[in-house]
Amino acid sequence: MKTLVLNNRQIQQKLDRIAYQIVENNFDEEQLYLVGIRGNGLEIAKEIAQRLEDIGQQKIEVCELSIDKKKPLDHKITTNIPLENFDQNTIILIDDVINSGRTMQYALLKLLERPTKKVKTVALVDRKHRSFPIRCDYVGLTLSTTLQDRIEVDLEGEKNAYLI
């Protein structure tokens, strides 16, 4: 049984708020790299980038990070731009849902192979079931769920988030 957690309008409001928070906390930065984790993370990064270009002064670059979410060490973690581009720059790492923190942890480890200025994290939904020491800096919605529950964000069409 699917339970609607966020409808399209609510998702848009959450993304607006996150974009404003990013601008407020990075007003002195000339450039921001939005690194979206392949899939919904990348789609959310693109949506936030549009908002940042409308409200901020920074140059925004969106980047895709590819990672095997189930077994992150079994496959190479890659980005679609050279990691050297991140040197001494601010990175915003974005995913749709953070649960155990595994995906975000391994993605961060890859990004931190270079001397970045700072790295912040974004999740549309935070489930708070951490197995890894990860904290999201910008969160759309924090939910208390059971370990058996699953959150699915559907960004096709109506753009809704469901508890399954």
N, C-alpha and C positions, 0 to 999 in steps of 0.2 A: 504494500500500500504506500503510495506517494503522498507526502504531506508538503504542501507549498510552504516554504520558509521565507523566500523573498520573491516578490513578483517583479516584473520588468521595471515598473516605476520605482520601486524600492531599490533595485540594483542600480539604476541610474542615479538615484539620490546618494547612495553609498559611494559610488565612483566619483561623483561631484565632490563630496566631502573629503574623500581621500586625496583628490587632486589639490584642493585648497590647502589641506594640511601639508602636502609635499611642497607647495609653493611657499607657504609660511615658514617652513623649517629649512628651506634651501634658497631663500631669496638672494643670497650673496653668491650663489654658484652661477657660472657662465654657461655650463653645460651639464645636463643630466643624462645618464644612460639608464633607460628602462629595460631591464632584462626579464623577459617573460619566459617562464618555463613552458616548453612546447605543449601545445594544446590550449586549454582555457587560460593558462597563465599568460601566454602570448596575446591572446585576444583581449584580455583585460588590460595588458600593457598598452596595446594600441588604443583602446578606449581612453585610458588615462592620458596618453600622449596627446590626443586630440584636445582634451580639456586643458592640459598644461600649456599647449600652444596658444589657446584662447585667453588664458588668464595670467600667464607668467611671461617673463622676459628671457628665460633660458633657452638655449638651443637644446632640443630634445632628440635623442636618437634611440630608436627601439631596436632591441637585439633579441634573438631567439636562443635559448639555451636548451639543448637536447640532453635528456637524461632518462635512463631506464628507472622508472619510479619503483618498480618491484625489487630489482637487483642493481642498484646504482654502481656497484663495483665491477659488475660483469661486462659492462660496455663503457666505452670511452664517453666522457662528458664533453660536449662540444658547444661552441657558440658560432653564430653565423658571421661574426666579425672577429678580427684578431684580438686576442686577450690584451695585447700591448695598448690597444686603444683605451683601456680602462685605467692605465697608469695615471696616478695623481688626479683621478676624477671621481665624481660621486656616482654610485650605482644604486639603483632601486630594483631589488629582486622581487618579482611578482609571481604569485600562483593563485589559483582559485580557492582552494581549500587547504588549510594546514591541519593535520591530524597528529601524527606521531612526531613530525618534524624531520623525518628522514630525508625526504626529497630536498627540502630547503637546506638542511645541513650539508649534504653532499654538493649541492649547487653552490653554496657559499664557499666551501673548501676549494672548489675549482676557481671561483672568482678571486679568492684571496691568494692565489698563486702569483698575482701581480701586486705591485705596491699601489693600492687604491687610496683615495683620499678618505672616503667613508662609504659604508654600505648600509642601506636600510632595507627593510622587508615589508611586503604588502601581502595580505590575504583578504579575499572578499569574505570568506567565512573561516573563523577560527574555532576549532572544536575542543581545544584544550586537553587533548589526550597525548601529552608529550612523553616520548621515550628519549628524545634528544634535547639538548639545552638550547632550544631556539625560542626566540620571542619575536613576535611580529610588531613592527613599529607602527604600522597603519593597518587597521582592521575595519572591514565593513560591518560585520556582525559576529559576535561571540555567542556560541551555542553550547549548552550543556546537553550532551547526548550520551547514550550508552555506547560501549565499544562495538556492539553488534550493528548499530545504526550506521548508515552511510549518507553522506551529503553528495548530491549530484547537481552540478551547475550546468544548465543547458543554455548556451549562448546562441543557439540557432533560433531564428524566428522570434518568439516572444521574450526570450531571455529571462528564465526563471531559475530559482534554486529550490531543490526538493530534498526532504529528509526521506530516506528509503529504509 
